[in-house]
Every structure is written in C-alpha cells, then in structure tokens.
Amino acid sequence: KENITITSNAPSQSSKEKIINQAFKFHSQGNISEAVKYYQYFIDQGFKDHKVFTNYGNILKDLGNLDAAEILTRNAIKIRPEDAISHYNLGGILIVLGKLKEAEISTRKAIELKPDYIKAHYNLGNIYLSLGQLKEAEISTRTAIKYKSDYAEAYFTLSQIQLLKGNYKSGLENYEYRFKQNKPILPHANTKIHRIRDEKLLQEKDLLIISEQGLGDTIQFMRYIPYLRNQGFNISFCAQKKLHSLIKASAIESNPLIPDQANQVLNGHWIQLLSLPRYLKINPKNPIITSPYIFSTAELIKKWRDILNTEERPIIGINWQGNANAENGSILLGRSFPLETFSKIARNNDIKFLSLQKGFGSEQLDHCSFKNKFVKCQPQINSTWDFLENAAIIQNCDLIITCDTSIAHLAGGMGKSTWTLLNCCPEWRWGNEGESIFWYPSMRLFRQKNLNDWNEVMMRVSSELKKEIEKDTI
C-alpha cells in the first residue's frame, strides 16, 4: 500500500483543507486513532477527496477491516480514476481478500497509468505467482528488478518462481534475499557470532544452526543435521521448543537449544536452517536425504497401537488448516480448506477419520456433519499436543491426508503414506507439477486444477481412496 502525501501551500486554508492536513499529520506521525477521527469526520461532513479515501482505506486495511478498506479505495478511484496509487492500493486489498483476478485488473491499471510503477510490477508478479501463471509472474518480477536492481523483495519472489520450476541453483541463491527484505525473515535466535554467507562450510569450525520460519520448515530441513555431523562437523542446533522431544527421539540432536541458549554461544559460526540446501547443492536429482529421518519412541507407538486397535479400520489421519496468520496475503493464501470438505470422502468410503488438527480450525469438529466418522478416542487425541506423541499417533494410522502444513512434513519425514492436497500454486518446495516430490518418497500430491476448487480435488481423493481400500492396500 502507499499513502498519498497531502500538502497545501495556500496562505489560508479552508476548513476542508485543514481537516485533511491535520488528518495526514496524525497519520504520518503514526497517531492512527487521531487520524481515523479526522478522516471519519471529513467523510461524515460529506466532503470528498481521493487522498482521504485512499489513506483512510490503508489504515482500515492494516486494522483488518478489508471490506471497508475496499469500499473507501473504490470511492477514491471514482473521484480520481487516473490516480495510479489508488488502483495499486485496491489491488493490494484484493490480494488479501483472495480476489486475485480482480487484484490483477487493478494492478495492471496502476501500471497502465504509471508504466514505471515498481511496486505495482512487483505486486503483479506475486498475483501471477498465486494464480500459477509462472511465465507472467517471472516477467513482472524481472520488470520490477529492471527498475530497481537491488529490490530484495522482488528477488525473493523470483526465487519462489525459480524453485517451483525446478531451477534450484538460481532459486536457492535468490532465496537468500529473504534476509535483505524490509521485513526480513529472521532466525529464531540472535547470536553475536559470525554468520556464514558466501564462504564454504568449514569442518574445523563449530557450527550453530538456527531454525527459522514455521514448524514445518524445521521438520523438513532438520534432516541435514545428522548428515553434516557425519561429515565431521561439530554442530549445535537451535529450534522451536515444542519440537525438542521429537528432535531428540529422532537422533537429530541430543541437546537442542532454545534461543536464549543459542544467544550465549560464543565460538564458531552460525547459519540459518533453510540456507543448508544452498550449501549442500540440493536439487531434485541430489536430495541427499530421502529415507525416513523422524521417529517417535517404541513406548509411545505401542501406547497408541493399543488404543487404536480398538477402533474400526482403516483409520485416516486428517488435517485441514495451516497457520492462518502465515496465509494472510501471501503465497500460502488458499492452502487450507474447511473440514466439511472431507464430507465427500466420508460419504463414499467406509473409513474412520482421526483429526490431527490442533488449535485454530479444530473447533470445526464441533459442528461437523460426519462426527460419527471419527475415532472414539478423538477427545484424547485432541488433548495431545506434543509432536513426539503425535508422531506415534501418525505411525498407527493407515493413511494421512492433509493440506500443506507441518503435519505433511511430519508424516512425510516419518516415511508414512501421506496424501498432501495442494492449492493451485503451492509453496516452492512442492514444485509446480507431478504427483510425487523428491523430499518425501512416501508422499502423493493432489493438486488443484482450478483456483480455489477443493471440491474437485476431494472427488479425486475419494475415488483414489476407494480404489486403495478395494485393493486392501490401506
């Protein structure tokens, strides 16, 4: 989004101009509550000014009131249709609302009005990326870079496009721009020792590896820590606390660190976890680690085997909602779907569901139309939050069906038979085509054929599930 600067050099101002300038003064100072009062008073008086509508719309977007933000910004465009900033801002609001086709139209209009509009070219690249139009996404993103050669955000988007297309060499190089963005992707610790950037990993140096981003990212890429240790590196690993029991049981690291402990490390070098694939030259033909690397304990596996042996089979573990905060306005937008979408599978197959959903989204179980299809011990599972114990539960399921979330990485890393359901253009690690992925040989991918059409995906899943049950392979 962009605010429109409001200035007036007139020797005397009308009441209308005074209100505008006072509103903008508070807005520019970050005094949002006062700015809102003045913007709203201006509108209540029946005044019309595209600058006010645009800037007020920006505030409401930041506050999460997207519908009102859209209305205000459209009003700004009605007042001054030739204003490129308002069209650009409307496109940004529509992206967050998931109205990608409309966002494309608005953003292209901004570029039509201002051909060198760098941010608009960048936003258009991201819109095309979310729509799965990778050729158009790359053209727009490279246009933004042409106008601004050090545009870190554009290089980061370019990395997503390249990785989706299977160009891991260039993609992983550009993925390093995540550190250089205005809002950089930060590690989970803030150590003072030297960060490895472009130099080689040296075996004689102590190496601190620090997690970043989400739980799924840590689960996916921690596979390389035992490999590096076996190559002679002296490694310490800092990761999210809730994964520590799983990390220990899987022999990834016997003594994982929390951020405060990592911050006290004084010797050696450090590197962010998701930079390891770049240094190891990972690509679809050189995955290095594809065998199962995540394990629960024999005790927990037996515990849940005994519990689930009293249930009807087959048992399908399901997950439908990722971290909602991570999806807001990003390429992850649209990766989740309502629990009720599974009703097609429930109607057409003689199975039992086991919900692996935790936190946000799990409330949908209360009003699910197929509650009778869940295992009797579901309340006990709902109260189990530890990843190590959830791994034992997964181990005792016959199949896992999940959206793109940490459960996909957990089950895939265990070598469990997993069906992962992907939106029209998924995150880079899943590639842009095919039913298999080199990260997880036990995983099968079901991709959307049309934007936001999960019903068609579930019809295919239901049909394939019926075949597997009839063959008695699940």
VMD Tcl script that draws the C-alpha trace (Angstrom):
set ca {
  {0.00 0.00 0.00}
  {1.03 3.60 -0.45}
  {-0.23 6.75 1.24}
  {-0.74 9.90 -0.78}
  {1.18 12.88 0.55}
  {-1.10 15.81 1.36}
  {0.38 19.31 1.38}
  {-1.01 22.78 0.97}
  {0.98 25.98 0.39}
  {-2.04 28.24 0.24}
  {-1.78 31.28 2.55}
  {-5.18 30.47 4.01}
  {-6.85 27.11 4.22}
  {-10.49 26.19 4.05}
  {-11.91 24.06 6.84}
  {-11.81 21.15 4.41}
  {-8.07 21.57 3.79}
  {-7.38 21.98 7.50}
  {-9.11 18.70 8.27}
  {-7.21 16.93 5.51}
  {-3.83 18.24 6.59}
  {-4.49 17.56 10.26}
  {-5.54 14.00 9.43}
  {-2.43 13.47 7.35}
  {-0.21 14.96 10.06}
  {-1.50 12.45 12.62}
  {-1.28 9.64 10.03}
  {2.35 10.42 9.16}
  {3.22 10.60 12.87}
  {1.73 7.16 13.45}
  {-1.09 8.51 15.63}
  {-3.64 6.29 13.93}
  {-6.53 6.78 16.35}
  {-6.49 10.56 15.86}
  {-6.01 10.22 12.10}
  {-9.09 7.96 11.96}
  {-11.16 10.56 13.83}
  {-10.24 13.28 11.34}
  {-10.67 11.07 8.27}
  {-14.07 9.90 9.50}
  {-15.17 13.43 10.39}
  {-14.16 14.57 6.90}
  {-16.33 11.87 5.33}
  {-19.23 12.49 7.74}
  {-19.28 16.13 6.62}
  {-19.95 14.95 3.09}
  {-16.56 16.10 1.81}
  {-14.98 14.07 -0.99}
  {-11.27 13.85 -1.64}
  {-9.48 10.86 -3.19}
  {-6.45 11.35 -0.93}
  {-8.55 10.97 2.20}
  {-10.37 7.90 0.94}
  {-7.11 6.26 -0.14}
  {-5.20 6.92 3.08}
  {-8.13 6.01 5.31}
  {-8.52 2.82 3.31}
  {-4.87 1.99 4.05}
  {-5.47 2.34 7.77}
  {-8.52 0.11 7.67}
  {-6.60 -2.49 5.68}
  {-3.89 -2.54 8.36}
  {-6.59 -2.89 11.02}
  {-8.03 -5.89 9.18}
  {-11.27 -4.18 8.11}
  {-10.81 -5.21 4.50}
  {-14.36 -4.77 3.27}
  {-14.48 -1.15 4.43}
  {-10.98 -0.56 3.05}
  {-12.11 -1.82 -0.34}
  {-15.16 0.47 -0.34}
  {-13.10 3.54 0.58}
  {-10.46 2.83 -2.04}
  {-13.05 2.26 -4.75}
  {-14.56 5.63 -3.78}
  {-11.13 7.20 -4.19}
  {-10.94 5.78 -7.71}
  {-14.41 7.11 -8.56}
  {-13.28 10.59 -7.55}
  {-9.98 10.39 -9.41}
  {-9.82 7.40 -11.78}
  {-6.44 8.48 -13.16}
  {-4.70 8.05 -9.79}
  {-2.31 5.08 -10.06}
  {-1.73 4.82 -6.30}
  {-5.41 4.17 -5.57}
  {-5.58 1.41 -8.18}
  {-2.40 -0.11 -6.75}
  {-3.77 0.02 -3.20}
  {-7.04 -1.55 -4.29}
  {-5.05 -4.38 -5.84}
  {-3.26 -4.93 -2.53}
  {-6.54 -5.12 -0.62}
  {-8.00 -7.56 -3.15}
  {-4.93 -9.81 -2.80}
  {-5.54 -10.19 0.92}
  {-9.24 -10.82 0.25}
  {-8.23 -13.61 -2.11}
  {-9.83 -11.87 -5.12}
  {-6.79 -12.46 -7.29}
  {-8.35 -11.91 -10.70}
  {-9.77 -8.56 -9.58}
  {-6.42 -7.72 -7.99}
  {-4.73 -8.38 -11.32}
  {-7.07 -5.97 -13.11}
  {-6.49 -3.18 -10.57}
  {-2.74 -3.63 -10.52}
  {-2.49 -3.70 -14.31}
  {-4.49 -0.46 -14.36}
  {-1.98 1.14 -11.99}
  {0.83 0.13 -14.38}
  {-1.12 1.43 -17.37}
  {-1.33 4.81 -15.64}
  {2.27 4.69 -14.44}
  {4.41 2.30 -16.54}
  {7.47 2.57 -14.26}
  {5.45 1.81 -11.09}
  {7.97 -0.56 -9.46}
  {5.80 -1.78 -6.59}
  {2.91 -2.44 -8.96}
  {5.10 -4.62 -11.18}
  {6.26 -6.48 -8.06}
  {2.68 -6.97 -6.82}
  {1.56 -8.14 -10.24}
  {4.33 -10.74 -10.16}
  {3.04 -12.05 -6.86}
  {-0.53 -12.13 -8.13}
  {0.50 -14.18 -11.16}
  {2.53 -16.44 -8.88}
  {-0.52 -17.11 -6.71}
  {-2.55 -17.80 -9.86}
  {0.05 -20.32 -11.01}
  {0.97 -18.26 -14.10}
  {4.71 -18.64 -13.66}
  {5.79 -17.21 -17.01}
  {3.83 -13.99 -16.44}
  {4.98 -13.89 -12.81}
  {8.63 -14.00 -13.84}
  {8.18 -11.29 -16.48}
  {6.56 -8.89 -13.99}
  {9.06 -9.66 -11.25}
  {12.05 -9.16 -13.54}
  {10.50 -5.87 -14.72}
  {10.44 -4.68 -11.10}
  {14.11 -5.69 -10.76}
  {14.94 -3.86 -14.02}
  {13.63 -0.63 -12.49}
  {15.24 -1.33 -9.09}
  {18.31 -3.57 -9.30}
  {18.59 -4.08 -5.52}
  {14.89 -4.89 -4.95}
  {15.24 -7.68 -2.35}
  {11.52 -8.46 -2.20}
  {11.42 -8.98 -5.97}
  {14.46 -11.26 -5.90}
  {12.79 -13.28 -3.15}
  {9.64 -13.66 -5.27}
  {11.85 -14.63 -8.20}
  {13.34 -17.38 -6.04}
  {9.87 -18.84 -5.44}
  {9.21 -18.90 -9.19}
  {12.56 -20.48 -10.00}
  {12.22 -23.16 -7.34}
  {8.68 -24.01 -8.42}
  {10.03 -24.51 -11.93}
  {12.79 -26.77 -10.62}
  {15.65 -24.29 -11.07}
  {17.21 -24.95 -7.67}
  {20.63 -23.45 -8.40}
  {19.36 -19.94 -9.14}
  {16.33 -20.30 -6.88}
  {18.33 -21.14 -3.76}
  {20.75 -18.29 -4.49}
  {17.90 -15.79 -4.71}
  {16.19 -17.34 -1.68}
  {18.96 -15.73 0.38}
  {17.32 -12.36 -0.31}
  {14.85 -13.25 2.46}
  {17.41 -11.69 4.85}
  {17.54 -8.40 2.95}
  {13.87 -7.51 2.66}
  {12.36 -4.54 4.51}
  {10.69 -7.13 6.70}
  {13.39 -9.82 6.68}
  {12.78 -13.43 7.62}
  {14.63 -13.58 10.90}
  {16.19 -16.55 12.69}
  {14.73 -17.73 15.98}
  {17.85 -16.60 17.86}
  {20.05 -13.52 17.77}
  {23.58 -14.78 18.24}
  {26.59 -12.45 18.01}
  {28.96 -14.88 16.31}
  {29.78 -14.70 12.59}
  {27.05 -15.71 10.15}
  {28.14 -17.79 7.19}
  {27.14 -16.04 3.99}
  {29.07 -16.99 0.87}
  {32.09 -18.76 2.33}
  {32.39 -22.53 2.48}
  {31.29 -24.57 5.47}
  {34.48 -25.50 7.34}
  {34.60 -28.73 9.29}
  {37.11 -27.39 11.78}
  {34.71 -24.68 12.88}
  {31.89 -25.12 15.39}
  {28.61 -24.65 13.51}
  {25.44 -23.35 15.13}
  {22.34 -23.99 13.01}
  {19.34 -21.83 13.87}
  {15.76 -22.55 12.82}
  {13.58 -20.00 11.06}
  {10.01 -19.65 9.80}
  {7.44 -22.32 10.77}
  {7.40 -25.72 12.41}
  {7.06 -27.44 9.04}
  {10.23 -25.73 7.81}
  {12.19 -27.01 10.78}
  {10.79 -30.52 10.42}
  {11.60 -30.61 6.70}
  {15.16 -29.32 6.79}
  {16.50 -30.67 10.08}
  {17.18 -33.88 8.08}
  {20.55 -32.41 7.07}
  {21.92 -32.02 10.59}
  {22.86 -35.70 11.15}
  {24.29 -35.75 7.61}
  {26.57 -32.79 8.34}
  {27.58 -34.28 11.68}
  {28.53 -37.49 9.91}
  {30.67 -35.38 7.58}
  {32.71 -34.26 10.59}
  {31.02 -31.01 11.54}
  {30.65 -30.10 15.21}
  {27.04 -28.92 15.25}
  {24.69 -27.27 17.70}
  {21.03 -26.87 16.76}
  {18.58 -24.21 17.95}
  {14.93 -24.99 17.22}
  {11.42 -24.31 18.48}
  {10.95 -25.72 21.98}
  {7.83 -27.69 21.06}
  {9.91 -29.80 18.64}
  {12.69 -30.68 21.10}
  {11.31 -34.05 22.21}
  {10.87 -35.10 18.57}
  {14.36 -33.85 17.66}
  {15.91 -35.91 20.46}
  {13.97 -39.10 19.73}
  {14.85 -38.83 16.03}
  {18.58 -38.53 16.84}
  {18.72 -35.19 15.05}
  {20.32 -33.51 18.07}
  {20.72 -34.86 21.59}
  {20.67 -31.43 23.21}
  {18.71 -28.92 21.10}
  {18.99 -25.31 22.20}
  {16.34 -22.71 22.88}
  {17.03 -19.17 21.57}
  {18.38 -17.85 24.90}
  {20.93 -20.66 24.94}
  {21.89 -20.08 21.31}
  {22.42 -16.39 22.05}
  {25.09 -17.34 24.60}
  {27.16 -19.34 22.10}
  {30.48 -17.52 21.67}
  {32.53 -19.76 19.39}
  {32.31 -20.80 15.77}
  {29.94 -19.68 13.02}
  {26.20 -19.87 12.52}
  {23.84 -20.42 9.64}
  {20.06 -20.37 9.22}
  {18.49 -23.78 8.75}
  {16.91 -23.05 5.36}
  {20.26 -21.95 3.93}
  {21.60 -25.51 4.22}
  {20.08 -26.69 0.89}
  {22.03 -23.96 -0.91}
  {25.34 -25.00 0.62}
  {24.64 -28.68 0.05}
  {23.54 -28.01 -3.56}
  {20.20 -29.73 -3.03}
  {18.02 -30.26 -6.10}
  {15.56 -32.92 -7.31}
  {18.46 -35.05 -8.60}
  {20.58 -34.51 -5.49}
  {18.23 -34.70 -2.46}
  {20.92 -36.36 -0.26}
  {18.36 -37.48 2.37}
  {15.16 -39.25 1.27}
  {14.87 -42.11 3.78}
  {12.77 -41.65 6.96}
  {14.53 -39.44 9.49}
  {11.78 -38.73 12.03}
  {10.87 -41.27 14.72}
  {8.72 -41.49 17.80}
  {9.55 -43.82 20.71}
  {8.67 -47.52 20.92}
  {6.77 -46.83 24.13}
  {4.51 -44.17 22.61}
  {3.97 -46.15 19.41}
  {2.82 -49.15 21.50}
  {0.59 -46.94 23.63}
  {-1.30 -45.66 20.60}
  {-1.31 -49.03 18.87}
  {-3.18 -50.45 21.87}
  {-5.62 -47.53 21.91}
  {-6.31 -47.53 18.16}
  {-6.56 -51.33 17.90}
  {-10.00 -50.99 19.46}
  {-11.13 -48.79 16.53}
  {-12.52 -49.75 13.13}
  {-10.12 -49.72 10.21}
  {-8.88 -48.17 8.03}
  {-8.03 -45.07 10.08}
  {-7.28 -41.94 8.05}
  {-5.48 -39.14 9.85}
  {-6.58 -35.75 8.52}
  {-5.53 -32.10 8.82}
  {-7.19 -29.18 7.01}
  {-5.93 -25.89 8.40}
  {-2.46 -24.38 8.46}
  {-1.33 -21.35 10.43}
  {-3.90 -18.71 9.46}
  {-1.52 -15.83 10.26}
  {1.04 -17.19 7.79}
  {-1.54 -17.27 5.00}
  {-2.63 -13.66 5.15}
  {-1.83 -12.04 1.81}
  {0.99 -14.47 0.97}
  {1.50 -17.34 -1.45}
  {0.19 -19.58 1.34}
  {-3.22 -17.95 0.90}
  {-5.70 -20.66 -0.04}
  {-3.68 -23.67 1.11}
  {-6.27 -24.55 3.79}
  {-9.88 -25.64 3.41}
  {-12.88 -26.27 5.70}
  {-13.17 -29.63 7.48}
  {-16.55 -30.09 5.81}
  {-14.72 -30.53 2.51}
  {-13.85 -34.05 3.72}
  {-17.57 -34.93 3.73}
  {-17.25 -36.32 0.19}
  {-14.72 -38.85 1.40}
  {-16.81 -39.66 4.45}
  {-19.93 -40.37 2.36}
  {-18.21 -42.52 -0.24}
  {-15.85 -44.64 1.85}
  {-16.13 -46.98 4.80}
  {-13.40 -45.46 6.94}
  {-12.69 -43.81 10.27}
  {-11.21 -40.33 10.48}
  {-8.68 -39.25 13.09}
  {-8.23 -35.49 13.41}
  {-4.64 -34.29 13.71}
  {-5.78 -30.66 13.70}
  {-4.64 -28.58 16.67}
  {-5.61 -25.06 17.65}
  {-7.27 -22.84 15.07}
  {-9.57 -24.90 12.85}
  {-10.15 -27.71 15.34}
  {-13.35 -26.00 16.51}
  {-14.94 -27.15 13.23}
  {-15.14 -30.65 14.70}
  {-17.98 -29.48 16.95}
  {-20.36 -28.89 14.04}
  {-19.06 -31.42 11.53}
  {-21.75 -33.27 9.56}
  {-19.81 -36.55 9.82}
  {-18.82 -36.51 13.51}
  {-19.78 -40.17 13.73}
  {-16.94 -40.98 11.32}
  {-14.23 -40.06 13.81}
  {-12.48 -42.49 16.12}
  {-13.94 -42.88 19.61}
  {-10.67 -41.76 21.19}
  {-10.70 -38.40 19.35}
  {-11.12 -36.38 22.58}
  {-7.94 -37.99 23.92}
  {-6.12 -37.15 20.68}
  {-7.36 -33.56 20.81}
  {-5.66 -33.09 24.18}
  {-2.33 -34.43 22.86}
  {-0.17 -31.54 21.69}
  {3.33 -32.98 21.89}
  {4.86 -33.57 18.45}
  {6.59 -36.74 19.62}
  {3.30 -38.27 20.71}
  {1.53 -37.05 17.58}
  {4.21 -38.84 15.57}
  {3.27 -42.05 17.40}
  {-0.40 -41.45 16.55}
  {0.50 -40.90 12.89}
  {2.55 -44.10 12.93}
  {-0.60 -46.02 13.88}
  {-2.80 -44.51 11.16}
  {-3.28 -46.28 7.84}
  {-3.00 -43.11 5.77}
  {-2.56 -39.36 6.31}
  {-4.48 -36.84 4.19}
  {-3.51 -33.23 4.86}
  {-3.20 -29.75 3.45}
  {0.21 -28.06 3.21}
  {1.11 -27.77 6.88}
  {3.54 -29.18 9.44}
  {1.63 -32.48 9.55}
  {2.59 -33.10 5.90}
  {6.27 -32.70 6.77}
  {5.97 -34.74 9.96}
  {4.26 -37.68 8.25}
  {6.46 -37.41 5.15}
  {9.62 -37.32 7.24}
  {8.47 -40.49 9.01}
  {8.04 -42.27 5.68}
  {4.32 -42.60 6.33}
  {1.93 -42.97 3.41}
  {0.70 -39.39 3.01}
  {-1.57 -37.64 0.56}
  {-0.93 -33.90 0.51}
  {-3.57 -31.63 -1.04}
  {-2.16 -28.51 -2.71}
  {-3.72 -25.28 -3.91}
  {-3.43 -24.00 -7.47}
  {0.09 -22.67 -6.98}
  {1.65 -24.12 -3.82}
  {4.76 -23.03 -1.99}
  {8.07 -23.55 -3.78}
  {9.03 -26.84 -2.11}
  {6.17 -28.75 -3.76}
  {7.10 -27.88 -7.33}
  {4.59 -26.92 -9.97}
  {3.58 -30.31 -11.34}
  {3.52 -34.04 -10.73}
  {2.11 -36.37 -8.07}
  {5.42 -37.08 -6.36}
  {8.07 -34.96 -4.66}
  {11.69 -35.84 -4.05}
  {11.63 -34.69 -0.43}
  {9.22 -37.46 0.62}
  {9.10 -40.69 -1.44}
  {6.10 -41.94 0.56}
  {4.00 -38.90 -0.36}
  {1.44 -38.45 -3.10}
  {0.39 -34.96 -4.20}
  {-3.12 -33.95 -5.24}
  {-3.09 -30.54 -6.93}
  {-5.96 -28.15 -7.60}
  {-6.83 -27.97 -11.27}
  {-8.78 -24.73 -10.82}
  {-8.21 -21.86 -8.41}
  {-9.88 -22.46 -5.02}
  {-11.69 -25.58 -6.26}
  {-11.18 -28.06 -3.44}
  {-14.35 -29.99 -4.31}
  {-12.80 -31.39 -7.47}
  {-9.66 -32.32 -5.54}
  {-11.70 -34.17 -2.93}
  {-13.62 -36.05 -5.61}
  {-10.33 -37.39 -6.97}
  {-9.07 -38.20 -3.47}
  {-12.29 -40.05 -2.66}
  {-12.10 -42.05 -5.88}
  {-8.45 -42.99 -5.33}
  {-9.12 -43.87 -1.70}
  {-11.92 -46.23 -2.73}
  {-9.54 -47.98 -5.14}
  {-6.89 -48.40 -2.45}
  {-9.41 -49.80 0.03}
  {-10.75 -52.24 -2.54}
  {-7.20 -53.40 -3.25}
  {-6.73 -53.68 0.52}
  {-3.55 -51.61 0.30}
  {-4.61 -49.22 3.04}
}
mol new
graphics top color blue
foreach p $ca { graphics top sphere $p radius 0.5 }
foreach p [lrange $ca 0 end-1] q [lrange $ca 1 end] { graphics top cylinder $p $q radius 0.2 }
display resetview
